[in-house]
Amino acid sequence: MKFAENANILFDKTIKLYHVTNDVDAQVDNPYQEGTIDADLFTKCWIDSVQWHLEDIIRDPEIDPVAALALKRRIDRSNQDRTDLVEKIDSYFREQYADVEVLDDATINTESPAWAVDRLSILALKIYHMHEQVERSDASPSHIEQCQRKLAVLLEQRVDLTTAIDQLLDDIAAGRKYMKVYRQMKMYNDPATNPVLYGKQ
């Protein structure tokens, strides 16, 4: 089984596991062996699943402002954790293909493999939650019909993205593409580059 195909199965299982409790504070043991790429993919999708629901909660029009601020800070930390994990997954890919002889006419991709996998994880969440909308018994027929159309597009998008990721990895393995990873260098989280933070020191 190719990498992205396996990731889709793993992401779907992770999202279903999250919804056993459907609790942003739930604690769960990673079911995959520590140090493996599957363990990292699970952690990645778990972070995404929790953050998906944090984003829902913070949009409650009646949320307490103090609670909203705390939640916003939690989302910021989650975004940083997500970025760190994507970069860790890219390090895995770099190690996997470190010995590949790059062809003279090799080209670079618009994004690294791990950032494409990041989109695959988010897409799995969109599919799960759009399917929930299709299954609603309290929604109007027009709402369900609209969501069915959206779900069909999301499923097609997943096929396309899965194919593209696996083709990219095949190209990297064959030396037709080469990896070049740029770290995100988020400035707003860094006390040395965020003027609001370093101005208070």
Secondary structure, DSSP 8 states (H G I E B T S, - for coil): --HHHHHHHHHHHHHHHHHHHT-TT------S-TTSHHHHHHHHHHHHHHHHHHHHHHT-TT--HHHHHHHHHHHHHHHHHHHHHHHHHHHHHHHHTTT----TT-EE-SS-HHHHHHHHHHHHHHHHHHHHHHT-SSS-HHHHHHHHHHHHHHHHHHHHHHHHHHHHHHHHHTTSEE--------STT-TTT-HHHHTT-
